[in-house]
Structures are given as structure tokens and as C-alpha cells.
Amino acid sequence: MVSRETSLFRNLLLGAVLIAAALWPAAASVTLRSLEMGHDRLLLHFDRTFDRKNVHDFVLKGKGSFRYVFDLKKTHLSSKDAAKKLKYGSQIRSIRIAQYRRDTVRLVIETPEPYAITHYPLKSDTYLIVLPKGSSGGPRSVRSLFASIDTAKGGSRTGTPPSKPGVSQEKKTTHRKGTSRKKSSQSRLMKQRPPSPHRRYRIIVDPGHGGKDTGAMDPTRHYREKDAVLQIALRLRKHLRKMGFNVVMTRSSDHFIKLHRRTRFANLRHGDIFVSVHANAVGRLSRASVAHGVETYFLSPARSARARRVAAAENSVGFTRYYRNSMNSFINTLTRSKIILSNKLALDVQRSILANLRSRYRGVADGGVRPAPFWVLVGAEMPAILVETGYITHPVEKKRLFDPRYQDLEAKGIAEGIARYLINRERELE
């Protein structure tokens, strides 16, 4: 039989436990230690691993105000003054943070204009939230490639990036003069090899598919998309490096990368251009000998059944309902200027590919430049395009896609198109 004293002690111990549970965060919670401004990024530092599933975000729209709200569940705030020392530009009105509930921290980013917000884990204990361009007040991305294109010519210039170690002002001046000598009509420019832009530009090259994801295949299942696009992408890297670009590959061997991680990687590497290389296909054998040609896509709602079909095929790997909803939300936040810049890039690349291929091969069809909702382009903070280099189901084109000379010409065309776009963009900003 339990004594009265023992029973009383147990009740007191249980009460103490209940009080402690009410006053302190749950054992599974993490502590948000600090906030840090990066390059147009807000970094959240935790005391240990933070789970992406604990982030619930939504947008509150007001009159001339947009509040991006992040509820961080199972999280305890170490200091209520965590956001007071943050410094940001006019693109942000305020950043506020508080212990919203016992186990929930609420972060609110208020801006005067809407923007395409993205967020993801940078490391296990660090979470990244992308801010509007120029928010950090620090060095801006190269020439602000996503700056508004609605600014009239002759307006204020974008700040020149700081000099890199080992690059003298004399060399820079020579480069600018060399570029100005080549200023000419568009028709003459298209016939010439584009001048080499400065090495400061970083191009992210993304060979589609890979590993367990073979991509499209021809009816014999001998020709695989993942092999052809990797070979073209490696040749593209070679041409871009010759032109002085800094090139980063999402994959340089046969391994699988999830779609949403490709643009995340591009953002982390501060890319200036993102180009994803793919090969097209048709499902019906009756159309295999008909459908052929080169097509270039940029992220936007699809305007044709053909664009929707191509996007659906490329999005098929791991494209769940959650990602479909995320894509729709992201596309709705895209500004007109961002869509136009990617469209311009796509046009320059498409023209250049066709010019190079048609110099050696007959019957290269122009599939055009089209808008489409490609998941691999969602979240990119830079002009981004997807190139369908040809139809792997076409009896002639599939062999060309594995022909080294054809691959090299296609890669050269993509590289020259990127260079032409960047040169034209620099002139717009002057």
C-alpha cells in the first residue's frame, strides 16, 4: 500500500513536470539563434538541424504593401531583438520577428512591391530566404540582369561591380573600347562572332535528367536523352570557357538530381544565366517521322497544347501535386520584366543555334521560342531557359544528336546566343 507521503510527492512531481512543459518549448523544438543579411538573402541560423517541413508561409496583400509571412513551427526565438540590427534597402519596408506562439516563431517581410520569393535550407542548421534584388545594400549581382527593363534609355545606370583582384583598370578600359568598336546594326552583329564578355558572368549549365532518370528514348530504346544532353552540355561548357565565362555544371556525369534542386544550386552559386539542356520526343509512332526541330522555352504559363505537352513530359519525374501548386504560385508572382528578359535570352539562343546548325546540316526545323511551365526553371533568380536540342524519336535527328560535329555546333550556338544576349543587355543598361 502506497503511503500518503509517497502519493503527495508523486503529485507534486507531476505538477512540476506539467508546469515546466508549459513554460519551455517542446523537447523536439530548435532555437533560432540569429538572423543575418547576405547578398539579397536573409539567413536564419538555428542551434541544430531545422526541418523544412516546419515552415508554413503565406502572403498578405494590402494597399501598396505585401507581407510575406513565415511561421517556423517547433522553434524558439533566442532574442526578441534578433531583427533590429538588420540593414536593408528601400525594396524592403520592414523585417519583423517574434515568438508568435509557445512553439512557433513568426517572421514577416514587408515589401512595397510583390516579388518571386523562394526559400530553402542552405545547410542543416541554416535556412535561406531570398529577398528582392538590391535589398542587402551590398554588392549587386552582375549588372542587375533582372533589373527592370522598363527604365528609359539614358536613365540612371546600375552600379559597376567592384574590381576583381588581379584585373587592372587599364584592362577593363581596353575591354570596353573593344566592345564599343563592335557596336553595329543587329544584322551585322548576327553575322559576326560575338565579342567575349567579361569573366565576371557565371553561367549555370544544367544537363537534363541523369542516373535513374533516362529521359526520353527512341522506339528502339537505344538512344537515351540523358546521354545526348550531357555530351552537348560538356561541349557547351568548353565553348563558354573559351569565351571567358565562369561555368558551373549541375552535373558533369551520369547521376540523378531532383528538378527543384537544380535552380536552388544555381541560386546558391549566384549564377547570372541558367540554361537547361534537353531533347524532345513524341509518344505516338505515327508522328515520330514528322516531329523534329529545335525549340527553346522560358518560364511562363503555357499558351499552347504543344508547350503543355513538352512541359508535362519534362516535369514527370517527381512532380507531385505539392510541386504543381508551388509552381503555379511562383509563376503568378513573376513580373513582366523577368519574363521578358528570359524571353529575350531564349530568342538570342534559338537564332544562334539555328544559324550554326544550318551552316552544315539541311532540314533543321525552327520549333520556335515558347513559354511553358517547366519545373526545372522554377525558382531561378536569373534569366533562365530550357533548350530542346532536337527530337530523339525522329529517325534522322536522333542520330544527329549523338554526332560529335552536330553536338559541337549546337553547343556553340547556345554559347554565342548567351554572349549576344549579355552584350545586348549591357547596352540597354548603359
N, C-alpha and C positions, 0 to 999 in steps of 0.2 A: 504493500500500500504506500502510495506517494505521500510524503509528509506535506503539511500546509506550507512550510518554509520553501520546500523544493518547488511546489506549484507556483508560489508567488515569484520566485526567482525566474522561472521559465517565462511567466507572463511579462515580467519586466524586460527580459532579454528580447522577447518577440517584439515588444513595443519599441525598443531601441533600434532594432533592425528596420522596422517599418518607417520610423522617423528618418533614419539615415537614407533609406531608399527614396523618400520624398524630397530630401534636401539635396542629394547628389545625383548626377547623371547616371544613367544605366551603365552597368559594367561594360557593355559592348560599345559604349559611345567613345568617340575620339574628341580630342581638343584641338580647336582651331587656334594655332599659336600666333599667327601674324598674317598680314596682307602686304603684298609687295607689288609695286608698279614695274612692269617690264616694258618691252618695246611694243606699245599698243596692246598690252596684255595685263591682266590682273592675276597675280599668283596667290593662291591660298595654301599656306603651309600648315600641315597637321602634325601632331606629335607621333602618329603612326599611320598605318595603311588606312586610306579613306576609300570607301566603296562607292563607285559611280552610281549604283542603284539608289543611293541615299540622297540624290539630287532631284528635287522637283522644281521645275522652272515654268514661269508663265509671264505674259506681258500685260500690263495695264496701260491702256491708251487714254490720254486726256487731251485737253485743248492745248496744242503746242507742246505736249510732253509725252514721253514714252518711258515707262518704268519697267525695267527688266528685273524680275523678282526671282531669287534663288532661295529655296528652303532646303537647308542642309540638315537632314534628319540624323538622329543619333549623334549629335555634335554639341559640344560645349564650347562656349566662347571664353578665351582666357582673359581678354580685356575688352571692356566696352568702348575704349578709345582706339581700337585697332585701325579704324579707317581715318582717324583725324590727321595723320601725318602724310596721307596720300596727296600727291600733286598731279593734277591733270589739266588738260586744255579745255577750250570752250566747247568742244564736242561733247563734253560731259557736264551736266549740271550739278550732280552730286553722287557720292557713293556712301551709302549708309549701311550699318550692320548692327545687329542687336540679338540678344537671346530672346527669340520670339516665344518659344515655349520651353518647358523644362529640358527637353531633349532635341530642340530644333533651333538652329541659328538662321536668321533671315538676312539676306544680303540684297540690297536694292540699288541698281544702277539706273540713274535717271538721265535721259538724253533729250535734246530738243528735236532731234530727227531720228527716224527709225533706221536701223542698220541690221545687216545679216549677222546675227550673233551666233557664235559657236563656243562650245566648252567641252573639255575632256581632261582626263588625268594626264599630267606631264610625267610624273613619277608616282610611285605607290603612295607617297605621303604629300604630294603636291598636285593641286588641281588648277587648271588654267582656264580663264575666261577671256575671250577675245573682246577687245574694246574697239570703238571707231578709230579709223586711221588718224594718226596725229594726236591721240589722246594723252600719250605719255609725256609729251613735251620734249622728248629726247630726239635722237637722230631719226629722221623719217625714212621710210623704205625708198628704194631707188627711184628717184624722180616721181614718186607717188603715182605709180602706173594706174591705180584705181581712183585718181583724183577726178573730180567732176569734169566731164568733157563739155559741159555747158558753158564754161568760162570763156568769155570772148577772147580772141587773139589779141595779144598786146597787153593783156591784163597782168596782174602780179604773178611773178614767177614762183615756182616751187623752189625751196631752198636747195642749194647744191650740196650733195653729200660731202662729208668731210674727207680730206685727202687720206689715202691709204699709205701706210709705211712703205717707203721704197719707191713711191711714184712721185716724181718731181712735177712742179707746176709747169716747167718747160715742156715736159712730155705731154701733159694734159692740153696745153695750148696747141701743140702740134697736132694732136688728135682732132681738136675742134676745128682747126683750119682745114685739115684733110677732109673732114666731113662736110664742111661748108662748100669746098670746091666741087663736091659731087652733087650739090643741090641742083636739081634739074626737073624737067617735066616728068610726070608719072610714067609716060610711055618709055622714056629713055631710061628711067630708073629700073623698070621691069626688065629691060634688056641687059642691064649690067649686073655684075656680081655685087651684092650689097656690101657697103663698107663694113668692116668689123667693128661692132660696138665695143664699148669698154668692158673689161673683165668683171666689172662690178656686178653685172647681171648674173643671176643664178637661175638656171633652167632645171626644172624637175621633169625628168623623163620617166614615164610610167608604162612599161610593157604590160599589157593586159594579161589577166589570168595567170597561169603558172601552177606547178605542183599538181595537186589532185584535180584542179580545175583546168581541163584541157582547152576550154573554149569551144568554138565551132570546129567541126570536122567535115571533110568532104564525104560523099556517099561510100567511098572505099575505106574510110576511117584511117587512111594512110597519112593524109595531110592534116596537121593539127595547128589551130590558131596560136596556141601559146608558144610554139616553136618559131613560127614565122615572125611574130611581132617582137620576140626577144632579139632575133637576129637583126631586124630593122632598127630596133631601139639602140642596140650596141653600135651600129653604123651611124645612127643619128648622134650618139654621144661623141664619136670620133669627129664628125663634121663640126659640131658645135664647139668642141675644144679647139679645133684648128682656127675657128673664127674668134677665139679669145673668151668664150663663155666659161663660166663656172658651172659644171654639170653634175647633178646628183641623180642617181637612179633609184627608183623604189625597189627594183630587183634587178640583179645582173646575172642571175642563174635561175634554174627551174625550181622555184619554190612558191608556195601559195601565200598571198596576202589578202586579208579581207578588204572589201571595197572601201569602207568608211575610214580605214587606217591609211589609205594612200594619200588623200588630201590632208589628213592630220599630219602625216610625215612631212608633206610639202610645207605646211604652215610652220612646223617646228624648225624646219631648215630655212625659213624665211625666203622661200622661192619667189621669183619675180614673174615666172611663166610656168604653167603646168600643162604638159601635153601627154595625153594617154593614147597609146598606140594599140589598135585593134584590127581585126579582119572580119569582114561581113559574111553573112550566109543566108540562104533561103531554105525553108523547110520542105517545100514541095519539089520533087524531082522534075516535074514538068516545067519549072521555072529556072532550074539550075543552069541551063544553057543560055538563058536570057538575061538574068540579073547579073550585072557586072559594073565596075567603075569605082572611082574614089569619092568618098564623102567625108565632110568634116562637120562636126557638131559642136554646139556650145550650149551651156545650161540655160534652159528656159522651158516653159510649158510647151509640149509638142503641138504643132499646128497641123500635122498630117498623120494619117494612119500609118504611113511608112516609117515616120520618125518614131511613133509609139511602138511599132513592132521591133525596130532595131534596139530601142532603149530597153524594152522588156527582155530581149534576149541577153543583153549585156548585164542587166540588173538581176538576172535569175539566180545567181549564186548568193545565198544567204540574205536575200532581200525579203525580210519579214514585213508584216503589217506595221510594226513599230517604225521600221525604217521608212516605209512608204509615207506614213504620217509625218515623220521628221522631214522628209524631202519636200513635201507639199508646204510645210510651214516655212522652210528655208527659202523656197522659190518665191513665196509670197512676200518675203522681206527684201528680195533683190531689187536694187534701184535700177532705174532705166540706164544710168551711165555705166553700171557694172555689166549689164547685159550687152550694151553696145560695144564696150571695149573687147569683150570676149568674141563678139560677132566680127569685129574688125580683124582680130587676130586670126580667126577662122578663115576669113576671106583671103588674107595675105598668104596663109599657109596653103589653102586649096589652089590658088592660082599658081603658086610656085611649084607645087607637086606636079600639077598637070603640065607645066612648061618643061620641067625636067624629064618626065616620063615620055612625053610626046616627041622629044628630040631623038629618041631611039626606038620607041615602040609604037605600032599602029593600033588604032582602035581603043585607045584609053578613054573610057567614058567619064564625063563630068557628072557625078551624082549630086553635086551642089553643096551648098552650106545650109545647114538646117538646125533649128532649135529642137532640143529634146531633153527630157528629164533623166539624165544619166546620174545614177547614184555615185559613181566614182568621181564626179565633178562637184558634188555637194560639199559645201564647207570650205572650198578653196578661197583663200583670201587674195588671190591674184588672178589675172586673166587666165582662163582655163578652157581647153578644147579637147575633143576626142576625135582622133583621125581613124576612119575606117579605110585601111590601105588597099582594100580590094575584096573580092568575093572568093572565099576559099571553096565554095561549091561550084564555081564556074570552071569548066574543063580546061580553058586556056589560062585564066587568071590565077588559078591555084598554083600552077607550075611557075608562073612568073613570080609569085610571092616567095618562092624558095630559090629563085635565080639570083645569085650574088650581085650581078650587074643591075638588075631591076631593084633589088633592095637598096643598093647604094644610091641610085638615082632618086628613089622615093625619100630616103633619109636626107639626102642633100636638099631636096625640095622643101622638106619640113624645116630644116635648119635655115635656109635662105628666107623662107616665109617668116620665121620668127624674127630674124635680123631686120627684115624690111618693116615689119610691124613696129619694132622698137625704135627704129630710126624715124619713122613717121610720127610715132608718139612723142619722141623728143622734140620734133619740130613743132608739134601742136602746143607743147608746153613752153616754148621759147617766146 
